[in-house]
Amino acid sequence: MKNTKYVLGLLYKLKPLIFNRFFSNKVLIILYIIFSTSVFVNSVSPNELDYIKLEITNEITFDTTIDEDFSISKFDLFSYFLPVSYGGSQYLNEFDSDFENKELIVTEGSNYVRFDFKDNLNLFNVIKNKFILESTVTKPKVIQKNIYPIPITKIEDKYLIYLEFNGLVNLNDKIKNQASTLATGEDDVFVIATKVANWITKDITYDLTSVLENPDQTSTDVFNSKEGVCKEITNLFTSMMRSLGIPTRFVTGYAYTNSEELTEYLGSNWGGHVWSEVLIGDIWVPFDLTYNQYGFVDATHIITDKSQFIRNNGISLDAYSYGIRIVPNSLSLKNEFKIIEDREKLFDTGFDIELSGPDKLSFGSLGYVTAKIINKMPYYQNIFINFAKADVIEYLNENNVENIYMFKPYEEQELTFKYKIPNDLDENYKYTFPFLVYNNFFEKSLKIEVANTFQFYNEIKHPEEKTKQIFYTDNNLYYKCDYELGLDVDNLEIICIIQNPNNFEINELQVCVSQTCKNLNLKVNELVTLTFQTLKKETQLFSNYDGNSEKINLNFKYPQLVLSHNAIYEDLKINLQTITYINNLKLEILINDEIIFDEKISEFEVLDLTPKPGEQNLKFKLYHGEIIFDQIEKNIFIEKTPFFIAIKQWFDRNLFEN
């Protein structure tokens, strides 16, 4: 019994486990010990299926108190639980409701059902909805490398909102620094998304207590506290990806879990969930850090919304009424999920895995297990790998024990897990130790026999890990400058957007306009805004870093004058158009160096002037403060008005006045 307990204590993590011991009289004892853990389950989990059909019962309730002299102008209830069809992975077969006065709103911005209670309000209100939904594994196929960094000019306008920060999705220097470090030397968007996700998974602990204590941690809160739940971890992932200039959005919905802690907290295996989608090329690729599903999500991920920021997944009221009150804590939404059909087909990860290594070792020997992993598919894939052994075995490279590995199309990799056999085993026995490589979708094992009579390896030659190649880009900095519109001060405010479209950091960058210089450091693919004040039109910007000097033409659209004139003797009519991008401009007109007009002007002006006859020199100056935007000089010959026309004009004026 003592030996059996010892075996259980050593090997409780493994399933199935075989322990062989040979006594000196060669009597064989084999113990089969089966363990049930959160990793290995005896029945198929819904997460492992490639297809499910669900019946979802959705019940909304609330109670009211209604006065005798009540009135209702509007009483709308909005339910944001509406799992519509999404791109081939989710299909809404059927939606039934026992509430008649309803409207389904499906837009790119949000999906919801509006229930109109204006003529249907009771003391006790119940809405029962039923959804029949089909869902498959969501696994977009990225078949080629998408080059990183992504210049801001290459991102379509409709995706720019997925680079913004607001509220819970915030940013500080710590987050920017960490994201930049992970992206340095990488030139593949899929690789970077995987590295960021993997770093967060290792560094941030999923902690359900944050739901109870502080359910709305910002990205910076999660980075500092090192713990959070799904939406908080997703906040941090989104902030890090957006800081790298990679559009990332939120997916709100529900998912199935086997976690006993979560099931106890939720009262169900199904609960509200949030994950991300990263724009890779023109494909939105899911990354769920909570489930270790990078590049795909399983069929139990039910989508209710895809958006720039996390949206409401529950219910809300919008009412304008008198004499009606909602009973406190009576407004509730309950969802029940039931799988009514599946294909009984397990999700194929798309990988082949072979295990190898020395199979006979002496006490105290060094050993290794090599997992040869082959991506069978013509597209990028990630795979989550766990390596399990008996507690008595010592890890020598623990960092490899639990990790996400990324594979390019048809790529092969070898992962080596190093270990050491203990020295203090009973020399009268021979031991069999199983080693497991597994995740939620597969399990591979390799058995190692250990006895004192086997060969001792103090140093084993095993496949060394390949040194990863690093590619550094060589892109010019991106500049876009303009001046502030609607300027009401006497100087010009130049605003420049500067981006480092490289996969390395640029330090001690100096940017100058005229005699004003600013120094800054740019993270990987970082975009910053600089402001310069100047008293004159600047035409060039200068930059310098690491011995590289660059001169950039600003190419501003400065205000300018477009004019024409019509001279009939001493009557000069000037038609003036000001093409302007700035307010409060002034126009100065000089005739033979004498100022005859100096006022603010509008976009279109018609000026009547009466210059003297003869050769006249006209100068036009468009300016603001000390800044001259445009100048035009014209020589015009003005004819003297003939006597008979002058007499006629005199009579016309006097007759008109009388």
TORSE-526097 format. One record per residue (C-alpha): residue number from 0; z, y, x. Coordinates in steps of 0.05 Angstrom, whole numbers. Example, Ala and Ser with C-alpha at 12.3 -4.5 7.8 and 13.67 -1.06 7.14 Angstrom:
<recs>
REC   resi        Z        Y        X
REC      0      156      -90      246
REC      1      143      -21      273
</recs>
This chain:
<recs>
REC   resi        Z        Y        X
REC      0        0        0        0
REC      1       14       46       58
REC      2      -56       38       85
REC      3      -88       48       17
REC      4      -50      113        5
REC      5      -72      137       73
REC      6     -144      123       55
REC      7     -138      162      -11
REC      8     -107      220       25
REC      9     -163      223       75
REC     10     -223      214       30
REC     11     -207      244      -37
REC     12     -268      290      -34
REC     13     -320      235      -33
REC     14     -354      196      -88
REC     15     -369      139      -85
REC     16     -328      119      -24
REC     17     -328       53       14
REC     18     -274       39       65
REC     19     -283      -24      108
REC     20     -229      -51      152
REC     21     -234     -114      194
REC     22     -168     -147      214
REC     23     -164     -185      279
REC     24     -169     -250      239
REC     25     -236     -223      211
REC     26     -212     -219      139
REC     27     -253     -165      104
REC     28     -222     -118       54
REC     29     -268      -69       16
REC     30     -239      -15      -28
REC     31     -283       21      -79
REC     32     -252       87      -97
REC     33     -287      132     -149
REC     34     -265      203     -157
REC     35     -282      254     -212
REC     36     -286      325     -187
REC     37     -317      391     -208
REC     38     -376      377     -162
REC     39     -392      306     -183
REC     40     -393      287     -256
REC     41     -407      220     -287
REC     42     -453      248     -342
REC     43     -512      294     -337
REC     44     -493      368     -342
REC     45     -539      413     -384
REC     46     -548      454     -320
REC     47     -586      396     -290
REC     48     -638      390     -346
REC     49     -706      423     -340
REC     50     -711      436     -415
REC     51     -663      446     -474
REC     52     -670      465     -547
REC     53     -611      503     -575
REC     54     -583      519     -642
REC     55     -541      582     -635
REC     56     -496      603     -692
REC     57     -479      676     -690
REC     58     -424      703     -736
REC     59     -405      776     -742
REC     60     -343      798     -782
REC     61     -306      862     -797
REC     62     -258      886     -850
REC     63     -253      955     -883
REC     64     -208      996     -926
REC     65     -245     1037     -978
REC     66     -217     1095    -1018
REC     67     -235     1107    -1091
REC     68     -272     1172    -1076
REC     69     -312     1145    -1016
REC     70     -383     1164     -997
REC     71     -433     1133     -949
REC     72     -493     1169     -918
REC     73     -504     1117     -863
REC     74     -469     1052     -842
REC     75     -508     1012     -790
REC     76     -483      954     -750
REC     77     -521      936     -686
REC     78     -519      866     -656
REC     79     -546      863     -585
REC     80     -546      787     -585
REC     81     -620      775     -595
REC     82     -650      722     -549
REC     83     -724      736     -558
REC     84     -781      701     -522
REC     85     -789      716     -448
REC     86     -849      698     -406
REC     87     -856      623     -417
REC     88     -784      604     -398
REC     89     -752      622     -465
REC     90     -781      617     -535
REC     91     -748      639     -600
REC     92     -771      588     -652
REC     93     -731      613     -711
REC     94     -683      668     -733
REC     95     -647      663     -800
REC     96     -594      709     -829
REC     97     -556      710     -894
REC     98     -557      786     -892
REC     99     -621      813     -924
REC    100     -622      886     -905
REC    101     -636      879     -830
REC    102     -687      900     -778
REC    103     -705      868     -712
REC    104     -717      918     -656
REC    105     -753      890     -595
REC    106     -774      941     -543
REC    107     -781      942     -468
REC    108     -716      982     -465
REC    109     -671      939     -509
REC    110     -669      884     -561
REC    111     -622      885     -621
REC    112     -614      873     -695
REC    113     -596      930     -742
REC    114     -557      912     -804
REC    115     -556      966     -859
REC    116     -490      965     -897
REC    117     -501     1029     -936
REC    118     -508      991    -1002
REC    119     -475      926     -979
REC    120     -406      945     -955
REC    121     -346      903     -976
REC    122     -273      897     -958
REC    123     -288      833     -920
REC    124     -356      831     -887
REC    125     -388      769     -856
REC    126     -458      760     -827
REC    127     -482      691     -807
REC    128     -543      685     -763
REC    129     -577      624     -735
REC    130     -625      621     -676
REC    131     -667      561     -655
REC    132     -686      572     -582
REC    133     -724      533     -529
REC    134     -708      545     -456
REC    135     -734      517     -390
REC    136     -717      527     -318
REC    137     -741      597     -296
REC    138     -774      589     -228
REC    139     -828      641     -212
REC    140     -875      618     -157
REC    141     -879      665      -98
REC    142     -936      634      -58
REC    143     -945      685       -3
REC    144     -905      730       42
REC    145     -891      799       14
REC    146     -886      848       72
REC    147     -822      888       81
REC    148     -807      945       85
REC    149     -839      972       23
REC    150     -863     1045       29
REC    151     -842     1086      -30
REC    152     -915     1103      -41
REC    153     -931     1029      -53
REC    154     -881     1021     -110
REC    155     -910     1033     -180
REC    156     -878     1090     -218
REC    157     -852     1043     -273
REC    158     -810     1006     -221
REC    159     -777     1067     -190
REC    160     -720     1067     -241
REC    161     -698     1001     -210
REC    162     -681     1038     -146
REC    163     -631     1086     -179
REC    164     -555     1087     -175
REC    165     -509     1105     -232
REC    166     -439     1089     -256
REC    167     -417     1019     -235
REC    168     -479     1011     -191
REC    169     -459     1059     -136
REC    170     -467     1064      -61
REC    171     -429     1083        1
REC    172     -440     1079       76
REC    173     -407     1011       82
REC    174     -455      979       32
REC    175     -515     1014       64
REC    176     -494      992      134
REC    177     -484      919      113
REC    178     -550      915       76
REC    179     -586      948      134
REC    180     -556      899      183
REC    181     -579      840      142
REC    182     -650      868      136
REC    183     -658      887      209
REC    184     -714      848      241
REC    185     -737      817      175
REC    186     -806      830      147
REC    187     -805      786       84
REC    188     -776      810       18
REC    189     -758      739       -5
REC    190     -721      726       60
REC    191     -681      791       54
REC    192     -661      778      -19
REC    193     -637      709        2
REC    194     -597      736       61
REC    195     -563      790       20
REC    196     -546      740      -35
REC    197     -520      689       15
REC    198     -477      742       50
REC    199     -445      764      -16
REC    200     -433      692      -37
REC    201     -395      678       27
REC    202     -359      745       32
REC    203     -340      758      -41
REC    204     -295      710      -79
REC    205     -309      696     -152
REC    206     -241      713     -184
REC    207     -230      708     -259
REC    208     -167      750     -255
REC    209     -210      813     -246
REC    210     -234      803     -318
REC    211     -162      810     -342
REC    212     -141      865     -295
REC    213     -202      908     -280
REC    214     -266      882     -313
REC    215     -309      940     -291
REC    216     -307      944     -216
REC    217     -361      986     -184
REC    218     -404      960     -128
REC    219     -360      995      -77
REC    220     -297      968     -110
REC    221     -323      897     -103
REC    222     -344      909      -31
REC    223     -274      932      -14
REC    224     -234      883      -56
REC    225     -277      823      -36
REC    226     -271      793     -106
REC    227     -301      799     -174
REC    228     -335      763     -232
REC    229     -409      754     -247
REC    230     -428      824     -269
REC    231     -387      856     -214
REC    232     -418      812     -160
REC    233     -486      827     -190
REC    234     -470      902     -186
REC    235     -459      895     -111
REC    236     -522      853     -101
REC    237     -563      905     -139
REC    238     -534      963      -99
REC    239     -549      929      -33
REC    240     -620      911      -53
REC    241     -635      980      -81
REC    242     -607     1012      -18
REC    243     -661      974       20
REC    244     -715     1002      -26
REC    245     -726      936      -63
REC    246     -729      944     -140
REC    247     -676      901     -173
REC    248     -656      896     -246
REC    249     -602      864     -289
REC    250     -609      805     -335
REC    251     -557      800     -390
REC    252     -545      737     -430
REC    253     -506      672     -433
REC    254     -500      610     -390
REC    255     -467      541     -391
REC    256     -410      526     -344
REC    257     -371      463     -325
REC    258     -314      505     -295
REC    259     -249      484     -328
REC    260     -218      552     -313
REC    261     -275      590     -346
REC    262     -279      542     -405
REC    263     -205      550     -417
REC    264     -211      625     -414
REC    265     -274      629     -458
REC    266     -255      574     -507
REC    267     -325      545     -496
REC    268     -372      520     -442
REC    269     -418      577     -460
REC    270     -401      649     -440
REC    271     -431      717     -430
REC    272     -465      723     -362
REC    273     -503      772     -318
REC    274     -551      758     -261
REC    275     -607      796     -224
REC    276     -682      796     -217
REC    277     -714      822     -154
REC    278     -785      849     -153
REC    279     -824      809     -101
REC    280     -896      831      -99
REC    281     -910      837     -174
REC    282     -864      780     -194
REC    283     -792      787     -220
REC    284     -752      732     -186
REC    285     -682      712     -211
REC    286     -622      710     -165
REC    287     -556      685     -195
REC    288     -502      689     -142
REC    289     -449      659     -187
REC    290     -488      594     -195
REC    291     -518      593     -125
REC    292     -587      595     -156
REC    293     -632      639     -114
REC    294     -705      643     -135
REC    295     -692      606     -200
REC    296     -642      597     -256
REC    297     -629      534     -296
REC    298     -649      523     -368
REC    299     -580      542     -395
REC    300     -590      615     -375
REC    301     -604      648     -442
REC    302     -632      718     -437
REC    303     -614      774     -486
REC    304     -636      834     -444
REC    305     -670      857     -380
REC    306     -654      928     -359
REC    307     -641      981     -306
REC    308     -566      976     -316
REC    309     -522      926     -352
REC    310     -526      937     -427
REC    311     -481      919     -485
REC    312     -484      845     -503
REC    313     -440      852     -564
REC    314     -439      895     -627
REC    315     -430      968     -646
REC    316     -425     1011     -708
REC    317     -460     1077     -725
REC    318     -434     1105     -790
REC    319     -430     1172     -827
REC    320     -383     1163     -886
REC    321     -321     1189     -921
REC    322     -261     1149     -945
REC    323     -279     1086     -905
REC    324     -241     1057     -846
REC    325     -251      996     -802
REC    326     -189      952     -799
REC    327     -166      953     -726
REC    328     -186      891     -685
REC    329     -226      862     -743
REC    330     -295      874     -712
REC    331     -316      810     -677
REC    332     -376      769     -656
REC    333     -374      694     -644
REC    334     -429      651     -616
REC    335     -432      575     -618
REC    336     -483      538     -577
REC    337     -507      467     -592
REC    338     -561      430     -554
REC    339     -603      395     -607
REC    340     -658      368     -562
REC    341     -675      356     -489
REC    342     -728      316     -451
REC    343     -675      276     -413
REC    344     -711      298     -351
REC    345     -671      326     -293
REC    346     -693      389     -258
REC    347     -733      371     -196
REC    348     -712      416     -138
REC    349     -779      404     -104
REC    350     -747      379      -39
REC    351     -746      314        0
REC    352     -684      301       42
REC    353     -673      249       97
REC    354     -608      238      135
REC    355     -602      211      205
REC    356     -554      208      264
REC    357     -514      159      307
REC    358     -486      105      261
REC    359     -437       71      308
REC    360     -384      111      344
REC    361     -319       99      382
REC    362     -252      134      370
REC    363     -254      206      394
REC    364     -330      208      398
REC    365     -373      267      381
REC    366     -426      257      328
REC    367     -475      292      283
REC    368     -514      284      219
REC    369     -584      313      215
REC    370     -612      330      147
REC    371     -688      335      149
REC    372     -708      377       88
REC    373     -780      384       66
REC    374     -804      436       15
REC    375     -856      397      -25
REC    376     -880      458      -62
REC    377     -934      511      -45
REC    378     -885      568      -58
REC    379     -820      596      -31
REC    380     -756      559      -49
REC    381     -682      563      -35
REC    382     -635      505      -33
REC    383     -559      504      -34
REC    384     -529      451       11
REC    385     -458      423       13
REC    386     -437      376       69
REC    387     -377      332       54
REC    388     -336      285       97
REC    389     -267      253      100
REC    390     -211      301      117
REC    391     -195      262      180
REC    392     -263      280      209
REC    393     -264      346      246
REC    394     -321      396      235
REC    395     -350      427      297
REC    396     -398      476      263
REC    397     -362      493      198
REC    398     -410      551      183
REC    399     -464      501      164
REC    400     -421      462      115
REC    401     -438      503       53
REC    402     -499      548       55
REC    403     -563      571       23
REC    404     -627      555       61
REC    405     -694      587       49
REC    406     -760      550       56
REC    407     -830      578       58
REC    408     -886      538       25
REC    409     -888      466       51
REC    410     -838      484      106
REC    411     -795      431      140
REC    412     -726      445      170
REC    413     -673      404      204
REC    414     -599      421      193
REC    415     -548      391      239
REC    416     -475      380      220
REC    417     -432      366      281
REC    418     -365      329      278
REC    419     -313      293      319
REC    420     -281      225      304
REC    421     -205      225      310
REC    422     -172      190      369
REC    423     -110      164      333
REC    424     -142      111      289
REC    425     -116       40      288
REC    426     -154        2      341
REC    427     -147      -64      302
REC    428     -193      -39      247
REC    429     -264      -19      238
REC    430     -277       41      193
REC    431     -336       63      152
REC    432     -340      137      138
REC    433     -391      163       88
REC    434     -421      233       97
REC    435     -453      269       38
REC    436     -504      323       32
REC    437     -507      347      -40
REC    438     -512      402      -92
REC    439     -514      404     -168
REC    440     -581      369     -170
REC    441     -580      315     -116
REC    442     -536      273      -71
REC    443     -553      238       -5
REC    444     -505      197       37
REC    445     -502      167      107
REC    446     -450      117      129
REC    447     -421      118      199
REC    448     -384       57      227
REC    449     -325       72      274
REC    450     -289       22      318
REC    451     -254       23      385
REC    452     -305      -26      413
REC    453     -365       19      398
REC    454     -395       67      449
REC    455     -358      131      465
REC    456     -399      195      465
REC    457     -367      254      499
REC    458     -431      294      496
REC    459     -487      276      448
REC    460     -557      303      454
REC    461     -577      324      385
REC    462     -632      370      358
REC    463     -615      441      377
REC    464     -623      495      325
REC    465     -687      535      335
REC    466     -680      608      354
REC    467     -705      650      297
REC    468     -763      696      313
REC    469     -751      769      298
REC    470     -808      815      279
REC    471     -800      890      285
REC    472     -848      935      247
REC    473     -882      995      277
REC    474     -893     1043      220
REC    475     -894     1119      222
REC    476     -840     1156      185
REC    477     -860     1178      115
REC    478     -853     1252       98
REC    479     -865     1288       32
REC    480     -845     1362       28
REC    481     -847     1414      -26
REC    482     -809     1477      -43
REC    483     -761     1488     -100
REC    484     -796     1507     -164
REC    485     -772     1567     -204
REC    486     -743     1602     -143
REC    487     -702     1664     -160
REC    488     -676     1682      -91
REC    489     -707     1718      -32
REC    490     -717     1657       12
REC    491     -757     1594        5
REC    492     -722     1527       -3
REC    493     -763     1470       27
REC    494     -744     1401        4
REC    495     -768     1342       45
REC    496     -764     1268       28
REC    497     -762     1226       92
REC    498     -766     1150       93
REC    499     -758     1101      150
REC    500     -809     1047      129
REC    501     -786     1000      184
REC    502     -741      939      190
REC    503     -698      971      243
REC    504     -651     1030      242
REC    505     -671     1097      272
REC    506     -616     1136      305
REC    507     -613     1209      327
REC    508     -674     1231      289
REC    509     -684     1306      293
REC    510     -725     1341      240
REC    511     -742     1415      247
REC    512     -774     1468      204
REC    513     -784     1533      242
REC    514     -720     1543      283
REC    515     -676     1502      236
REC    516     -664     1430      258
REC    517     -625     1373      226
REC    518     -601     1308      258
REC    519     -593     1243      221
REC    520     -592     1168      226
REC    521     -636     1126      180
REC    522     -619     1055      158
REC    523     -672     1002      146
REC    524     -723     1029       96
REC    525     -675     1085       78
REC    526     -701     1146       42
REC    527     -664     1213       47
REC    528     -675     1284       23
REC    529     -668     1344       70
REC    530     -667     1418       49
REC    531     -688     1476       93
REC    532     -683     1551       80
REC    533     -737     1597      107
REC    534     -761     1668       99
REC    535     -834     1655      110
REC    536     -888     1605       94
REC    537     -880     1545      139
REC    538     -940     1502      153
REC    539     -910     1448      198
REC    540     -850     1402      205
REC    541     -830     1373      272
REC    542     -793     1307      284
REC    543     -768     1272      346
REC    544     -732     1206      358
REC    545     -727     1158      416
REC    546     -779     1199      455
REC    547     -829     1198      397
REC    548     -850     1268      375
REC    549     -890     1281      312
REC    550     -919     1343      280
REC    551     -930     1340      205
REC    552     -972     1390      165
REC    553     -933     1410      103
REC    554     -994     1424       60
REC    555     -956     1462        7
REC    556     -989     1487      -55
REC    557     -973     1560      -45
REC    558     -985     1611     -100
REC    559    -1052     1646      -94
REC    560    -1094     1700     -126
REC    561    -1161     1692     -161
REC    562    -1192     1758     -182
REC    563    -1255     1791     -205
REC    564    -1272     1864     -219
REC    565    -1318     1905     -260
REC    566    -1330     1977     -239
REC    567    -1365     2025     -287
REC    568    -1364     2092     -252
REC    569    -1291     2113     -243
REC    570    -1264     2059     -290
REC    571    -1245     1997     -250
REC    572    -1222     1936     -289
REC    573    -1190     1879     -249
REC    574    -1183     1810     -280
REC    575    -1127     1775     -243
REC    576    -1104     1702     -247
REC    577    -1043     1679     -208
REC    578    -1043     1605     -192
REC    579     -968     1599     -182
REC    580     -916     1546     -170
REC    581     -858     1596     -166
REC    582     -825     1647     -211
REC    583     -814     1722     -203
REC    584     -875     1737     -161
REC    585     -896     1809     -148
REC    586     -964     1839     -137
REC    587     -977     1899      -94
REC    588    -1044     1937      -97
REC    589    -1064     1990      -47
REC    590    -1125     2034      -51
REC    591    -1140     2066       16
REC    592    -1070     2046       38
REC    593    -1037     2082      -20
REC    594     -994     2038      -65
REC    595    -1017     2044     -137
REC    596     -985     1981     -166
REC    597     -923     1942     -146
REC    598     -893     1901     -202
REC    599     -877     1830     -225
REC    600     -937     1797     -256
REC    601     -950     1740     -304
REC    602    -1001     1685     -295
REC    603    -1057     1726     -325
REC    604    -1064     1802     -318
REC    605    -1118     1853     -334
REC    606    -1109     1918     -296
REC    607    -1146     1983     -312
REC    608    -1150     2030     -252
REC    609    -1184     2098     -241
REC    610    -1198     2104     -167
REC    611    -1236     2163     -137
REC    612    -1311     2158     -128
REC    613    -1339     2133      -63
REC    614    -1323     2076      -15
REC    615    -1254     2049      -32
REC    616    -1212     1998        6
REC    617    -1170     1954      -41
REC    618    -1115     1908      -16
REC    619    -1078     1857      -59
REC    620    -1013     1825      -36
REC    621     -978     1769      -74
REC    622     -906     1761      -50
REC    623     -835     1743      -65
REC    624     -779     1776      -25
REC    625     -803     1777       47
REC    626     -851     1718       37
REC    627     -925     1736       29
REC    628     -962     1680       -6
REC    629    -1033     1709      -12
REC    630    -1071     1771       10
REC    631    -1141     1795       -9
REC    632    -1178     1855       16
REC    633    -1241     1884      -17
REC    634    -1286     1944       -5
REC    635    -1314     1972      -70
REC    636    -1362     2030      -80
REC    637    -1343     2072     -140
REC    638    -1399     2115     -170
REC    639    -1383     2185     -196
REC    640    -1386     2189     -272
REC    641    -1449     2228     -293
REC    642    -1436     2295     -327
REC    643    -1464     2277     -396
REC    644    -1422     2212     -398
REC    645    -1360     2251     -378
REC    646    -1373     2300     -436
REC    647    -1383     2243     -485
REC    648    -1319     2209     -462
REC    649    -1282     2275     -470
REC    650    -1306     2283     -542
REC    651    -1292     2210     -558
REC    652    -1221     2217     -534
REC    653    -1208     2282     -571
REC    654    -1240     2259     -636
REC    655    -1199     2196     -633
REC    656    -1135     2234     -622
REC    657    -1149     2280     -682
</recs>
